[in-house]
Amino acid sequence: MLKQALECVVRNSKGIIPSSSRRCMRRKDLCTKTHTEVARERAECVVIGAGVVGLAVARELSLRGREVLVLDSAPTFGTGTSSRNSQVIHAGIYYRSDSLKAILCVRGREMLYKYCSEHDIPHKQIGKLIVATGTSEIPKLNNLMNHGIQNRVDGLRMIEGSEAKRMEPELQCVKALLSPVSGVVDTHSLMLSLVGEAENYRTTFSYNTTVIGAHIEGNNICLHVSETKHLENWNGRSLLHPELVLIPDLVVNSTGLSAPALAMRFDGLHGGVIPTAYYARGCYFTLSNTRIPPFNHLIYPLPEDGGLGVHVTLDLDGQVKFGPDVEWIEGIDDISGFLNRFDYSVCANRAKQFYPEIRKYYPNLKDGSLVPGYAGVRPKISGPRHSTADFLIQGEEIHGIPGLINLFGIESPGLTSSLAIAEHIAARFLR
């Protein structure tokens, strides 16, 4: 895959060194010192990571006339966080008003609804109810409404529990915040469309291809690239040997869960600008033995430490899902991040923790009705009991390396914000 992709880039891009005149470098000049000769190629734009944000960035760059190469360690696009989430289109309520999360979520939601309508992506604006199940929670609900108003979220309305129950007879709450602009989207169809559009504008995709590090030469960042299969048996301690060094004019580190770990392997990038990575695993359970969904809206409790609470999500087929919970995990090595070797299993016994949380707002949930669904991991840069971190979009003005853009902590609302993140990067960093 790597060879084919590079041949395509060499064929399509005027800025690439032709195959006949490729230069080799001694690996002793790289950060993982060896003496193996490694081919070098130039590229205009490289996006590392083919999740929904990376795909949106690649599409945006290609629409603006750039030659783009997308590298991903997996066999296809969107195998990580992008395919293991609630598939919710968020309104922009939860985030500090001057934050990138607030600005890009609101802008991204507008862009996403428009894109889905124009490209026939399955989606539905079903609305959301954020509920207070006791009077002690009402001040927090009022604070959320104020956040949403400051963030220019349209249509927010505080309603009494009786009105919420008329809307959703199975719901129990004393008050609820109605967000009519929230919705759901078929994430796979969205990513498939982004891939197709990017390819139509000459973006090249190379799957099973891992960026294992980089070094700086003058004003250039030199990416160390290897086929993923050569990392399968890596013990995490021995030296990694790249098969190719790519020298892009612009590179976007959009690797999600492994973005901080990869940045730490960029020799010449000061470690002080790289945030600590935290990983919050979340499980989902699906509702069984029901032909008619108990809810027509998304139902959310108040946010909890590390997440938005065990909430109700409806997919486009009407299936009801509950989740995700929050389980902080540690001891993640680089190879697990690079190759997405996280534990995504869902233990059936974990349902015991879900029932009491769900019954706070859905008291008629029957015993035995929850079955294991799937799990995901949030790429966080704030840990337990920390204030929630903002998106970190880091360019030369922060780290001093021309052409390098690091995307850190692109958790929720990353899906909703994806098109706006791409627009922001293109507007801010393209010259």
DABEL-V70605 format. One line per field, one symbol per residue. ss: DSSP state (@ for helix, = for strand, . for the rest). phi: phi as a letter, one per 20 degrees, with the letter a starting at -180 (. if undefined). burial: I if it has 24 or more other ideal C-beta (glycine too) atoms within 12 Angstrom, else O. A space follows every 10 residues. Layout:
ss = ???
phi = ???
burial = ???
This chain:
ss = .@@@@@@@@@ @@......@@ @..===@@@. ......==== ========.. .@@@@@@@@@ @@@....=== =......... @@@....==. .........@ @@@@@@@@@@ @@@@@@@@.. ..==...=== ==..@@@@@@ @@@@@@@@@@ ......==== @@@@@@@... ....=====. ..===.@@@@ @@@@@@@@@@ ...===..== =======..= =======@@@ @......... ...======= ===..@@@@@ @@@@.==... @@@....=== =======... .......=== ...=..=... ====.....= ===...===. ...@@@@@.. .......@@@ @@@@@@@@.. .........= ========== .......... .===.@@@@. ...=====.. ...@@@@@@@ @@@@@@@@@. .
phi = .ffffffffg fedfeeffgf cfedceffee fdgbdffcfc cebfccdeod effgffffgf fffeneecdd dbfefbemed gfdcbeleee eoeedgfeef gfffffffff ffgfffffdl egabeencde ddebffefgf ffffffgfff emefmfbecf gffffffcge edaebbdedf efacbeffff fgffffffff dmfddcelcd edrabdcmed edeecbfggf dgdfendffe dfebdddefc cdedemfdgf ffgfeefoef ffeeffeccd fcdccdedlb edgfcddfdc ffgcfnadnf decdefenfe cdqeeccfcc meegffffdl eeedfcfgff fgefgfffff dcfefegmee cgdbccceee ccdgmeffee gddddgfedn dfndcdddme egefffegff fffffffedf d
burial = IIOOIIOIII OOIOOIOOOO OOOOIOIOOI IIOOOOOIII IIIIIIIIII IIIIIIIIII IIIIOIIIII IIIIOIIIII IIIIIIIIII IIIIIOOOII IIIIIIIIII IIIOIIOOIO IOIIIIIIII IIIOOOIIOI IOOIIOIIIO IOIOOIIIIO IOOIOOIIOI IIIIIIIIII IIIIIIIIII IIIIIOIIIO OIIIIIIIII IIIIIIOOOI IIIIIIIIOI IOOIOOOOOI IIIIIIIIII IIIIIIIIII IIIIIIIIIO OOIIIIIIII IIIIIIIOOO OOIIIIIIII IIIIOIIIII IIIIIIOOII IIIIIIIIIO OIOIIIIIII IIOIOIOOOI IOOIIOIIOI IIOOIOOOOI OOIIIIIIII IIOOOOOIII IIIIIOOOIO IOIIIIIIII IIIIIIIIII IIIIIIOOII O
